[in-house]
């Protein structure tokens, strides 16, 4: 599975962006997909998770502002980001783990999100 992330950019605080992660194959059976982010000098952290059944989970700092969704027909997972703050500035990566019974995971190349104050 190859993952292609896109949609990053420069936005003012309070603005919105939508990130897309398009897979090279079907995502319908992928156990879960995530968005991670990594700010300069910091570790890569989970932002949001979506399961194959559509269940979602978010890190506390983005709850109520970010929404993860998936379109199986387009093999794409989205991250809608609203009310952005400078603290959201990071490189955002998409991730896929096809099966919980295998350690195999896949990463996208990352897309830069910069929020100016």
Secondary structure as UniProt FT lines:
FT   STRAND          3..6
FT   STRAND          9..12
FT   TURN            13..14
FT   STRAND          17..23
FT   TURN            28..29
FT   STRAND          32..38
FT   TURN            40..41
FT   STRAND          44..51
FT   TURN            52..53
FT   STRAND          56..58
FT   HELIX           60..62
FT   TURN            63..65
FT   STRAND          66..71
FT   HELIX           72..74
FT   STRAND          76..81
FT   HELIX           86..88
FT   STRAND          90..97
FT   TURN            100..101
FT   STRAND          106..108
FT   STRAND          111..116
//
